[in-house]
């Protein structure tokens, strides 16, 4: 409990303004430093040290604080604050945590988005060198230079996190989106008079920012190597299962253009036959119903995919019996709500993140230096490879957009620009004219397996 504001603890009281008892200075017994008292309408009382021993300086200090309070209240801002900038970051993140949802839906965010927002605001803490400031001391010109600081600063100290310039300005613009939202939060709460402005930075084009993907030659080489890795005899049962599942995952992503999260979230009930196709076509193509809760944008979509064989292989890998007379994928009714990518020996559990990461690391060690060159290939690259394959076959833009669950403008800006170049310099970019000749044979086919086309492509 603090000391009383009157009686023997308040000595040498001096009113800041004659006749106004809402603000005065005083001393504590045995102290030469002046304290001040200020009554703030609607917000309570404030008692703090002026850190001054001179009476006039103490009176000036208290008067300045009183005028600051009056000014802030006139602007509709809160005048009395104990918290500092980093405390309000914690408050903002706590508000954002309340919006976390297991899947994307309007007005909510995912756990991953929350994690990214926390990281962005840790960068703001780093910008202030870990020193929390009072909001009234907010330096707007300093904040304006945040983009420049991010482009030029390298510091490996974890205070709170290490930092180095990002590879693209797009990363900085994403950070600014979070930081601006934080300051908007402060403005709406009445803690700051205006939102800070930041120096403008030019974003790279979508074509520059896109993830790398594999050419036809690189894809064929990669698939051949991964197939041999998956079928290696020198493995334990669980290793063999994991490798074969990831091999099928790569084939699924490139042929269906699913996102990694969509692929991992698939259940058997999401796989359906496409009854609009004839019987021969149904041996190749089927439908994948992407549920809203596993999509990036929170909206369901239907994907036409030439991956019937892939799901048949996964069903066999998991020793799931084929139910005669039941439509594809022909799994027992009691297993329809089971995830497709599950842990070895534990069909009730998803295939673990550690397994995905460990197997992908092994694939990279086998393929990166041999086939990928300087390309930074990731799981997501398999989706981009599939979309690029569709563009190369001349599939209409709108169909690609709907199947991949992305905007037509994005597909046009990212992939069709590359396509116009690749037709002009096909030998240079792909080093294999046979691929282009092969895909022309399938221009009228709605569903085509990449592997079928690549059977006649030289990968040496």
N, C-alpha and C positions, 0 to 999 in steps of 0.2 A: 504494500500500500504506500502511495506517495505521501509526502508531508502535507499538512494542512495548508490552506491558502490564506489563512488569517491567524490572528492571535500572535503568540510569541514567535512564530515562524515567519511572520511577515513584518519586516522592520523598514523604516525610512521610506514608506510608500510615497511615490510621486506620480501624480496623474499626468498622462501624456498630453491630454487636452484639458484645460481647466473646466471643471464642472462635469466632465464625462467620466463616469466610473467604470466604463467598459474596457478601459485600457490603462494600465499603470505599471511602473517599475518598482522593484523592492529588493531588499537584501535578506538573505538567510542569516541567522545568528552565526557569528564567527567567520563570515565570508565577505570578501571585498568586491566580489563580482555581482553585478546587477542582474536580477531575473526580470522577466516581464510576464504580465497577465493580460490575456485578451479574450473577451467574450465574443463568440462568432454566432450571429443569429442563425438558428436552425441547425447548427453543427456542434454546439457545446462550447467548452472553454479550452484555452491553450495556455500552458505555463511552461516556459522554457528559459534557458539562460541566454542573455545577450552576449556573453563572453566579453563584456566590457567592464572596466573598473571606473572609467570616467562617466560621471552622471549625464553630461550632455550627450556623449556618444551613445549611451544606453537609451536615452529618451529618443534620439534620432532613429536608433535601430528599431525600437518598438513602434514608433510612428510609421516607419517604412513598411513594417509588417502589417500594420492596421490598414494602411492605404492599399497594399497589395491585396488584402482580403476583400476590401470594399470593391476594388476593381474587378476581381475575379467573380464575385457574386453579382456584380452588375452585368457581367457577360454570361451569367447563368452557369458558371463553373463552380465546382466544389473548391472551398478555400482551405480546408483543414485536411492534411494528409500526413500519415505516419509512414505509409509504405513508400518504397522507391520503385524504380523502373523494373527491376528484375522480379520484385514481388508481384507487380501487375502482369508480368509475363506468365507467372504461375497461375494467376487468377484467370487470364485469358485461356490458357491451356485447359484449366479445369472446366471452363464453360464449353470448350471444344470437345472435351472428353464425353460430355453429356450427349453429344451428337453422334457418337460412334455407333455404327450399326454393322451387323455381320455381313451385309451386302449393300451395294449402292442403291440408294433411294433418295428421292427429292428431300432436301433439307437436312440430310445426314451425311456423314463421312465414314470411310472404312478405317479400320485400325491402322492400316498401312499409311493412309493419308494423315492420320493423327501423328504417326511416328515421323513422317517427313516434316510436318509443321513444327514439331518439337526440335528437329534438327535445324531447321531454318532459323528458329529463334535462339538456338544455341550459337549460331553464327552471329546474331546480333549482340549477344553477350560478349562474344569474342571481339567484335568490333569495338566494344567499350572496354576491352582489356580486363574483363571480369569485374569491373567496378560499377556497382549499381548507383545511379544518380537520382536526385530528386527530379520529378517531372517538370518543376518550374525552372530547372537548370538545363532543360532540353535544348541542345544546340542544333538548330535547324540547318544552318549552313554545313555543319559537320556531317549530319545525316545525308545531306545531298550528295556527298562524296562516297557513299557506301558502294555503289557499283564500281567505282575506280579502285577502291580498297580491295574489293573481291578479285579484281582482275590482276592485281599486282602483289598481293600479300601471300607470303609463305611463312608459316609458323607451325612447327611440329609439336609445340608444347600443348598438353591437354588441359587448357584453361579456358573454357571447359572442354574444348575439342581442338585437334589440330586442323589447320586450314592451309590450302594451297589453291592457286587460281584454277577455276574449272576449265574444262576443255572447250565449252561453248558458252556464249552469252545467253543462250536459252536457259541454262541452269540458273544464272543470276536473275533473270526475269521471273522464273518460278519462285525463287526465294523472295523477291520483292512482293509477289502476290500475297504471301503469308505475312510479311512484315507490314505491308500496308493494311491488311486486315486487322492486325494487332493495334495499330495506331487508330484505326477507325473505331475499334472497341473502346479505346481510351477517350476518343472524342465523344462518342455516344454516352459514355458514363460521366462526361463533364469534367474530365481530368486535364485535358489539354484544349487550348483555344482553336487549334487548326491542325490538320494533318500535314506532316512533312512532305516535301517534294523530293524526288530523286533524279539524279542526272539520267538523261535518256541514253539508252544503249541500243544498238542495232542488232536485231536477231538474225541468225543465219536462216537461209531458206529451208523449207521442209526437206528438200533434196539433200542438203548438206547435213541436216540433223538426223536423217533416217538411220536406222540400224543397218549394219552391213548384212548382206545376204549372199548366198552361194550361187555361182554361175552353174550352168548345166554340168560342165565338166567337173567342177569342184564338188557338186552335190553327188554325182555318180561315184566319184572317188571316195567321198566320205561314207556313203551308204555301204559300199563294198567293204570298207575297213571296219565299220561298226558292226556289220553282219558277221564278219569273221570273229570279231571281239565277243559278240553276243553268243556265238556258237562254240567258243573255246571249250575244250574238254577239261582243261586244268582249272576247274572251279568247284566250289562247294554248291550244294543245291540252292541255297539262298542267293549266292552270287550269280549263278546261272539264271535264276528267275529274274533278279533285278536287272541284269544286262538285257535279257530278252524283252522285258517290259519297256525299258528305255529305248530300245531299238524300234519297237512298235510305236512308241510315243513320237519319235522323230518322224516316222512315216505318216502317222496320223496328222501331225501339225503341218507338214508340208503339203499334204493332199487336201486337207480341210481348211487350212488357214486359220485354225483356232488360236486363241491366245493361250499362253501357258496356264493361267488360272482357270480358264474355261475347260481346258483339257483335264486338269487334275480334279475338277469338280464334277465331271460327268458321272452319271449313274446309268445303270442298264436301262432304266425306264426312259431315258432320254434318247435312246437309239431306236429308230423305227424303220420299217421297210418303206420304200417310195412306191406306192401302188400305181402311180402314174407312169411308171416305166414298165417295159415288157419284161418277161421272165429272164431273158439273157442279160438285159441291162441291170436288173435287180441283183445279179450275181456280183456286180461291181459297185453300183450306187445305192445309196439309202439316205435317210434323213437323220440329222442330229438336232434335237430340240435344246437350244441353249436357254437354260432358266435365268430369269432376271437376277437372281441372287449370286450368280457366278460370273456375270458379265461386267465389263469395265464401266458401262454407261447405265446399268440398272434397267435395261430393257431386254425382253426376250427376243430371240430371233430363231429362224430355222435355217439350217445349213444343208445344202446338198453336197454330199461327199462320196468320192469313189473309194471308200475304205471298208467295204464289206469284209474283205479278207483279213484286214487288220484286227477287227473286233472278233472274228472267228478265232484267230490265233490267240488273242488274249483270253477268250473263254476257255480254250484248251489249256493254256498255261496255268489257269487257276483251277483246273479240273472241275469246271462247271459242266454238268451233263447237258446235252442238247435235247430239248423237249420236242419230240416228234409231233409234227402237225401244228406247232406254234410258230407264228410269224417271227422273222428275224428281229432280234438276235437270238431268239429261241432259248432264253434262260428261264429257269423255274420262277413261278410267280413270286415266291417268297424272297427271291434275290433281286427283284426289280429295283428296289430302293437302295441297293448296295452300290458303293462307289466302284468304278471300274478299275482304277489304279489303286490297288490295295497292297498291304504289307504281306510278305511271304509267310504263309501259315496262319495269318491273322486277317481274314477277309472283312472283319468288322473294323479294321483300322486303315487309315489312308497310308499310301506309300510315303514314308517319312522324308522330310526335307533333307536330312543328312544323306539319304540314299540318292536323291536327285543330284545333290551337289557332288557327292563322291564319284558317282558314275560319270557325270558331265566332265569332271576334272580328268578322269581317265580317257574319255573321248577326245578332249582337247589335246592331251599329251600325245595321242596317236595321230591326230589330224592337223593340228594347227600349223606346225612348221612344214609339214609335207605338202599340204594342199591349200591352206587358207591365206598364206602370204601375210600381208599387213592387215587383213580384215579382222575386226573384233567380232567374232561370231559367238552368239549366245543362244539360249533357248528361243528367244524371241525372233532370232534370225531365221529360224525354220518357218515361222509364219510368213515373214517377208519373202522368203524363197518361194513359198507356195503362191503368194500373190503375184510375184514377178513371173512365175510360170504361166499363170492365167493370162497375164498381159501379153506374154510372148505368143500365146495361142490365139490371140485376137478375141478373147471373151469380152463382150460388151461391158463398158465401165459400170453401168448400173447394176448388172448382175454380180460383178466382182464386189462392189460396194456392199450390196445386201448380204452376200454370202460371208464376207469378212467382218461385217458389222462396223464399218468405218465410212466416213463421208466420201462422196464422189469427188469433191475438190481435193481431198488428201490423196486419193488414189491417182487422180489426174496429175497433181503437182509432183508427187514423189516418183511414180512408176512410169507414167507415159512419157515424161521427159527422157528418162533413161531408154525407153523402148525406141523412141525416134532416133536416138544416137546409135543404139545397138544394131539396128537394121542397116545403118550406113557403114558401120565399122565392125560387123559381126565377127570377122576373123580375129581382129585385134582384141576385142573385149572378151570373147568366149573361146577363141582358139579352136572352134569346132563347128563348121558349117552344117555337119550332118544333123545336129540337134534341130536347127531351124528347119531343115528339110523334113525331118520326122514330124515336127509339131504341125506343119502345114497339112499333113494327112489327117489330123484330128481336129481341124478348125470347126467342123460341123458337129463334133461330139460334145455333148453337154458335160459328161463325166469322163475324165481320163486320169489314169494313174501315172504319176511322174515316172515310176520305175519301168512301166511298159514302154514309154517313149525312149527312155535311156538305155534300153537293152541293146539298141543298135548304135549307141554313141561310143566313140573311142575314148577311153579314159586314161590311156597310157601317156 
